[in-house]
Amino acid sequence: MKIAGFMSRFVLICCGFSQNPAEDQQEGFEEALVQSECRDRHLWIQVVSRQKPRFEAVDDDAVHAISRQLASRCGYTISTFRMDNFTTFRASFYSCFTHNQNDEVFTFRFNVMVDVRGRWVSQTVLAVCSGPTWTHREVICEEDYMEVSVNRQSACGGAGSGQTWEENTSQARQLTIIHSDGRRSPMSISEAQRWGYNLMTTARRVVLRSPYKQSHAEQTMVDDVPVVVVRASLFLKQNLMMVMMDLTMACTVNPGSFDGVRLLWHLPQVMTPLVGERTGFESRSFELGVEGLLLDKPTATARGFSAVQQGHLIQIGVPFGAEGGHKKSLVVNNMYKEMYVIYLMFEHVFSTLYDDGSSVETRHRMLNILKTPLLHRQPFSLDQTVSDDQIFCVYLGNIPTDVQLQEIHINGKQLMSGSAEWDAIVSPVVHNNGSRAYELRIPFEDGMVHWTHLGEGVVQYSIDVNFTLTIVPQRDAYFHHTFITAKVFNACESIWSYSNPSVWPQLNVVSVPSPSRGHSSVLRQRHHLLGGQPTPSSGSLGGGRRRRASDIKAGCPKRIPSSERWQQNDPGSPCVLCRIRV
């Protein structure tokens, strides 16, 4: 599909007004970014601002504030698809206050108003867009309205006036709404306007627009897909004849679904309200688009998009996280949750075939916001420790791309990155499929590690780890906890000597491996000695005085100097500490 012309405008609003210019300069400017772009069959405007912006349409006569009600009647969309302070506004080429030159050039003028410090600041957006090559009939299903435009020249070969109904009501005689039970509701053009319809004629086309929530709109099922239909015909005086034009509109209203991997959207291959009962049907092409822009097939395929015919349906598939969509994440009850949203467009070009060999081509465009439910991404931890290596290895997986590892607490102590006091290492892991993880490695000898002697030469080491994970940029935090133990067998044989052996059972003497050498041991005394000094042997190695085998010269037995003696009730009872090979 080719567009005759393309125009893009980028406007930067710098807002920072106060009564004191010096104060302005000191505090700096608040910025709101406004971008506008001529896209296929509509003008696209996007505003980045903290507060939701307002829009005004400007024509030669007045300035028109665009409310929700006016927008759906006049061909404007203030999208509900608002992510990360982005607001999207779309204006149909046939919107109410657009200057139309022979259906070839469309001129728009809008005021974009942004709330800055309690004041509404306005920025003008002016755009001139070149029109596309129109098919005979074009049906557009927007978020809040349906629009159909029909080539009036091909109907009877006449030339139009380029004027709206309000300016040239003599051409239009009657709009008739046809109900599913066969009843007809004829109304004048002014009456149709009061019902919420908007009609206009241009140099070459007739345009009808209707909100979805219209009293004459009917919901029906087409191949088990809910569809809103407005069946309308227009009697038009043209070249001294009365011409009846079919202005029927039909749009699906199914929200789509999510199968855990892909967003799915089912559409009827043949939209029967637009085809008729005694006519043939031939599909010409169908394409997918994002944000109102069609994608060529290689691009759609590269993003993982699919459009597959299944019986009488076309199934649209979009993988979770595909380019063109948006992910939103938040923390709920210490759980990371995310949703994926994409503003998808499906275009189907088909021909209606008649018995006399003639055909009428229709371009049917449907836009829909597809979104997943809030999905829980639970992190997990794996204990990859090998006791013989005497290093804890913890794998923290299932980390989303917008999450960072902020802090780690081990046995209640915060692990400081790059600190010489601790020997722990934290490394990020990126897998081939793009998933992210972290790996924590901490030696058994590290001062934060707890240890306990279990008897018979078995020592158990343990770490209680609490990971703090933070969503960027909003800094929402959640936590993951794990507790890991490791045992070292045949650690050492205890050799203790006291002047009073009768107190040995009360002393609860233990032996532990040397933190510095895997094949040497030092002997320690449990901290709850009877009336003695609290010397820890179960708890943090960094909580008390840490002795290494390198501090003890070779040879056994050796008397420890009194200044370094671990004492019990009797200060004079010396103990003998031996270095043992195991």
ABEGO torsion letter per residue (X at the ends): XBBABBBBBBBBBBBBBBABAAAAAAAEBBBBBBBBBBBBGBBBBBBBBABBBBBBBBBAABBBBBBAAAAAAAGBBBBABBBGGBBBBBBBAABAABBBBGGABBBBBBBBBBBBGGBBBBBBBBBBBBBBBBBABBBBBBAABBBBBBBAAAAAGBBBAGBBAAABAAABABBBBBBAAGBBBBBBAAAAAAAGBBBBBBAABBBBBBBABBAABBBBBBGGBBBBBBBBBBBBBBGGBBBBBBABBBBBABAEBBAGABBBBBBBABBAAAAEAABBBBBABBBBBBGGBBBBAAAAAAAGBBBBBBEABBBBBBBBGBBGBBBBBBBBGGBBBBBBBBBBBBBBBBBBBBAAGBBBBBBBBBBBBBBBBBBBBBBBBBBABBAAAGBBBBBBBGBBAABBBABBBBGGBBBBBGBAABABBBBBBBBAAGBBBBBBBBBAABAABBBBBAEGGBBBBBBBBBBBBBBOAAGBBBBBBBBBBBBBBGABBBBBBBABAAAAAAAGBBBBBBAABAABBBBBBBABBBGBBBBBABEBAAABBBBBAAABBBEOBBBBBAAABBBBABAABBBBBBBBBX
